[in-house]
Amino acid sequence: MRSTNLTPTVQPAWLRLVLGAVVVLLGLVAVGGPAFAQEDDGGGEGATETVGGTIVARDDTGERVGIEGVTLQVIDADGNVVGEGITDADGVWLVELPSSGVYSVELLVDTLPDGTSLRDPDRNILTGVEVQPGTNKNTLFAMGDRQVSDDNTIVAIQLLADGVKLGLIIAMCSIGLSLIFGTTGLTNFSHGELVTLGAMVAYMFHMVYGGANDFSFFGLFNIWSNGRILGIPGTNSLIFAGLVSVVVVGTFGWLYNKIVWKPLRHKGTSLISALVVSIGLSIFFRYVLLFQFQGRARFYRDYQVQSRVDLGWFSLEPKDIFIILFSIFVLVCVGLALQKTRAGKAMRAVADNRDLAESSGIDVESVIKWVWITGAGLAGLGGVLFGMTENINWEMGFRLLLLMFAGVTLGGLGTAYGAFLGSLIVGIFIQMVTLFDWFPSDMKNVGALATLVLVLLIRPQGLLGRSERIG
């Protein structure tokens, strides 16, 4: 009988080409030095930095209308007023700045029309408004009282939609964590740093190199010109930066396994020792990221301030709609790949029974290599999506790590489908628990972990995990 070969095949020429491109990208990152420490005095030739926004309030019918004639001042780090803007009929204002840097924006409350006030008077001055070279920074001043629905059903549906979005992001990041555990038995505490690395690399190519700076390769030829690579349109967008991030973080996952975990497996290192190593590497990588990118929170240039789209009983920003639909698309593709492709079947076989898979002719080390590449790439992509909804900082992945572990454990360790289901439940619970006034919103993550404990007391193997006999 002819046996079926489930070993994933690799095209050497294609792999060498991709690795060569990644080496060049990583070299450019290294030449650039600490990315967040770079400050530009004026951007590239013809670059203009601006700060602006829109001042709106709700009228008697509940519609959002612009407020005209409101004055806002922009103040530099030395306390000097560098510009003043007045809102037009649509509530839009804009101030041209002398250079990039960190500014403060003050709304002069005396210029507000009668009957209009700031929602939070303490936020009259926005501090730490960072403007990158050649970019516009949007700011937001909330006006009037917060609109709170008296219908708990509508509030619950809105929280459910927000929870689905969070759960999908957690699932994107945690599938690799679950597959790595399933194929190697490793509980990787440094997986959160892959999420942070994904967001940071995307920020670097989107904001630092994708700004208005020119960047040459050792002075030989110009690579970045006005924020575009070789002048190609779209290479300064967040979409392109996200693609670069997935490639870079996926390659890092391959190197991480090849340099660290493969040698440890061949030496017979125990899983407890490997777990301790992953904790140490997590701390190491975290502070490397802190050194490279500094400690301040950052934001992507694209998709910062958007008007919410009314979808009936709930509303979402356009970027949130994209995150939900794109995450579902990617996760469905991952599920189909695990079910239909030879590489996916090999991954599931190794996760199910490594010894049996190896005796059947599957190259286990090749499968583990592709699990690391895929898992790290998905974690990097999840970091980019998470950075679109939250600020980007050096410990964002570490904050998400506990929720990833909760989702993976709740769904069933070692299964991609369990990671998806468990992460979705965790994300929804985190948002829905704030519906109860007696439950502090700062404790919502703790509530998700308490739910995890209760479920595991009833079903220790997780929702989709299999019970195993010990002894």
N, C-alpha and C positions, 0 to 999 in steps of 0.2 A: 504494500500500500504506500502511495506517495504521500509524504507528510507535507503539511502546509507550513511554509516559512513565514512566521509573524514578525521577524526582525525588521525594524525600520531601515530602509535603505537611504544612503547619503550620497549625493553627487559631489565628489571631491573638488571639482573645478568650481562649482557653485559655492561650496562652503568656503573655499579659499578666497573667492571674490568678496563674499560677505564679510569674512573676518578681516580682510585687508581694509575694507571700507570702515569697519568699526575701529580698527587700530588707528586709522587716520583721524576719526572723530574724537577718540579718546586722547590722542596726541594734541589735538587742537584745544580740548578742554584743559589739559595739563599746562599747555603753553599760556593759556589765558590766566592762570593763577586763580586765587580765590574769587569766585564769580560775583558774589554779592559785595565784595570789598571794592570792586571796580567802580569808580565814579568818573563820569565824563563831564568836562567843563562846558560843553556846548553841543555835543553830538557831532555828526558828520556835517559836511558842507550843505548848507540850506536847511538844516534840521530846525524844527520849531517845537518847543515844549509848551504845552498849555494845560490849564486846569479849568474845569467847568462843571456843569451839572444842570439839573432842572428842578425848579421849586414849584411844586404842585400841591393842591389841596382839593378836598371834595366839596362840591356845591350841595345845595339843598336836595338834589335828586340822587346824590351819591356818586356822581360822575367826577373824574379827576380832571381838573382844569389848571392851567398854568397861572402863576401869580406874577403880575407885571410890576416893575419898578422897585424890586427888592435889591438892595446893595450888598455886595459881598467883597471882602478884602482878603488878599493873599499876602501872607507874612512869611519872610524867610527865617532861617535859623538864628539870625542875629536880632530878630524882632523888628525888622524894617518892613514897611508896607511896599511891596514890589508891584502891585497891580490892584485894580478895582474893577469889578464887573457889575452891571445892572441887568436884571432879567428883562427879556422882551415879552411880547404878548403871549407867547407860549411858555413862559417861565424859564427859558433857556438863558444861561449866562456863560461867558468864556473870558478867560484872562490869559494873555500871552506872557510867558515867563522869560527871564533873562538867561536861564540855564536849567539843566536838570538838577535835582536835589530833593531835599526834604523841606516841606513847607507846612504852614498852618493856614486854615481857611476860617474866617470869622463872618457870620451873618449879622448884619446890623439890624437888631430887632426893631429899632425906631422906624425903619423903612417898611416894615410889614403893614399891610392894610388893616383897618379896624376889623375885629372879629377873627383874625388869624393869628395863631401863635405856634411856637415850636412845641412839638410833642414832648421833648425832653429838654428843658431849658439848660441843663448842665452840659449839653452837647452843642452849645452855641458856637464853640470853637472846636474845629476838627484838627487835631494835632497828628503829626507823623504822616502827612500826605506825601508820599514819595512819588516823584515824577521821573520816569526813565527818559533817556535821550531820545528826542524825536517822537514823543508820544503825548497823548492827551490823557489826563487823569480825571475821571469822573468822581464827583463827590455827591453825597446824599444827605439832605436835611429833612427829617420826617416832620410833617406839619399836622396839626390838629390832633384830636384824640384818636387812639387806636380803635379801629373798627372791630368790635367783637360781636360775633353772632350769638343771638339768644337761643338758636337751635343747636343743641348738642350733637344732633345727627350730622349737620353740615360740618361742624368742627371736627368730629370724629373722622369723616371722610377726608377732610383736608390732612389730618394727621396720618391717616392711612396712606395717602398718596406720598407724603413726605417719607414715611417709613419704608414704602416700597423702593423709593429712590435710594435711601441709605442702605437697605438690605441688598440691593443689586450691586452697589459699590463694594460692600463687604464681601459678597459672594465672588466678585471679580478678583479680589485680592486673596481670598482664602482657598480657592480651588487648588492653586499650586501647593499651598501648605498641606492640604489634605492628600494630594497625590504623592508628594514627597514622603509623607509619613507612611502611606500605603505601600510604596515601593521599597523604601529603605528602613522604615521603622524610626526615622529621625524626627524628633520633636524640635523643629527649627525655630528658636526664639529670635533669630536674626532676620526672619522673613519680613518683619515690619520695616526694616531698613531698605529692603528692595522697593517697598511702596514709596518711601521717602525719596530714594534715588530716582525713581521714575518721575516724580513731580519736580525734583530739582533739575534733572537733565532737560526736561521740557521747558522749564523756566529759563535755563541758560540759553537754549537755542531760540527761544521765543523772545526773550527780553534783553539778554546781554548781547548775544551775537545777532539776534534778529531785530535789534533796535536800529538806530540810524548810524551806528558805528561802522567804520571801515575796518576790515581785518585781513591782513595779508599773511601768507605762509612764509615765515622767516624773510619777509621782504621780497620774495621772488615773484609772486603774482597775487593779485587781489582776489580773495575768496568771497568775503562779505562786502558788498557794495550797497550802501543805503539799506542795510538790513536784509539783503537778498543774497543767496549763495549763487555766485557766478551770474548774478542778474536775473535769475529765474523767478518769475512771478509766483507768489504763494509760499516761498521758502521762509518767509518771516512770520507765517501764520502759526497759530497754536496747533492746527491740524498737522502740519508738517513736523512741528516740534514733538508732537505726541508720537508720530511714527518713528522719528529718530530715537525717542526715549524707549520705545518698545524694543527696538533693535539693540540699543546699547545695554539695557538692563537684561535682556535675554542672553546676550553674549557674556555679560558679567555672571549670570547664573551658571552658564557653561564653565567659565573659568573657575568659579567658586567651587563647583563640584569637582573639577579636575585637579585643582591645586590642594584643596582642603579635605573634602569628604571622601573622595575615591581612595586616596592613600590611607585614610583612617579606617575605611571599610576593609581594605586589604590587610591591614595590620590586626584586624580582629578587635578593634576598639569597642567596648561595651556601649550600649545605648545610653546609659547613665552618663558615662564620660563624654559621649558625643553631645548630649544635652548641655552639659556644663560648658563645653567648648563653644556651643552656639550662643550661650548666654554671654560669654566673654567676648566673642566676635560681635555680638549685637551692641554691646557697650562701646567697643572699639570703633565700629563703623559709625555709630551715632555721633561720637565726638569728632571723627574725621569730617563728617558732614557739617557739624557745627563750626569747625575750623574753616572749611572751604566756603561755606555759604553764610556764615555769621548767624547771629541769633534772632534777628528781626524777622517778623512775619512779612511775607511778600504776596503779591497777587499777579495773576496773568493779565496782560493788557487787553486781550479779547474777552468779550462776554462778561464784563464786570457788572455794570448796572443795566438791568433790563426791566421792562414793564411786564407784569404778570399777565398771562393769558387766562381769561375766564373760561373755564371748562364746565360750567354748570354749578355743581355743588362744591367744586374746589377749583383752585387756580394754581398755575405753575409758571415759572419763568421759562422762556424758550430753551435756555440751556439745560434746565431740568428735564424738559420733555425729551431733548436730545439724549441726555444721559440715560434716561429710562429705556428709550427705544434702542439705542446703540448697545447698552448693556445686555438687553434681552437678545439682540441679534448675535452678539459675541458669545454669550453663554449657550445659546442654541447651537451655534456652530461648533463650540467645544463639545457639547453633548453628542452631536452627530459624528464628529471626528472620533470620539471614543467608541461609538457604536459601529461605525461603518468602515473606518480605515484600518489598515494592517497595523500601523503604529499605535492607534488607539486600542485595538484589541490586545496588542502586546502589553500595553500599559495596564489594562484591566487584568490581564492574566498574571502579570508579575505582582500586582497589588493583591490579587486573590490568593495566590500560592506561589511564592518565588521559586521554591525548589522544584515544584512540578513544572513550572514554566521553563526553567533552565534545562531540565531533563527532556523537555519537548523540543529543544533546539532554539529557543529564543535567547538572543544575546542580551542578557539582563543588564550589563553595564551600558550598552547602547540605549536601552529603554530608559534607564535612570538618567542618562545624559539628556535625552530629549524631554524627560519630565522636568528636569531642572531648567532647561531653556524655556519650555512652555510656561511653567509655573512662574518663573521670574519675569517673563514678558507680560503675563497677565497681571502680576503684581505691579509692574511699572505702569501698565495701562490704567489699573485701578487708582494708582497714585495721581495720575494726570486728571482723572475724573473727580477724585476727591479734592484735588487742588482747585477745581472749578467751582466747588461749592463751599469750601473752607479756605482759610489762609494757608499759605505754604510755609512751613517752618521745619526745623531740623529734627523734631520729635513727633511729627504728625503720624508716621507709620507706627511708632511705638504706642501712641494713644489708640490706634486702631487695632493693634495686635491682640489685645485682650478680647475685643469683640470678634476678631477672626477665630481665635481659639474657642470662644463660646459657640459660634456658628458651626465650626467643624465638629466639635464635641457633641453638640446637640443633634446634628444631622447624622452623625456616625463617622468615626475616625476612618480615614483611608478611602472614602468614597467621594467622588466629585459631585454626584447628585445629592448626597447627604450634606456636603458643604453648601451647596446652593440653597437647599430647603432650610437648613439651620440658620444660615446667614439672613435669609429673607424673614424668618420668624423673629430673629434678634432685632433686625432693623425696624420692623413694624412695632414690636413691643416697646422699643426705646422711645418711639414717638407717641404711641397710643397711651403710654402710662402717664404722660403729662396732661391727659384729659381730666384726671382726678385732681381736684384742688388740694386735697390733703397730702398728695405725694409731691415732695420737692423735685423740681425739674433738674436740679444738680445731681440728684440721686438716680436718674433714669438708667444709667449704665449699671449701677448696682442692682436695680430691679431686674434687668435682663439676666444678670448672673444668678440672681436668686431663682428665677424661673428655670434656668439651666439646671441648677441643683435639684429642684423639685422633679423635673422631667427625668433626670438620670436616676433618681431614687426609684422611679417606677420602671424605667427602661434603661438600664445601665449601658447597653450597647449603642444607644442613640436611636433616633427615629428610623433611619434606614440602615443601621448597622446590623450585623449578624451576631447572635449570641454564640460564644465559644466556650467549649468545655476546657477547664483548667485541671491538670492533674491526671 
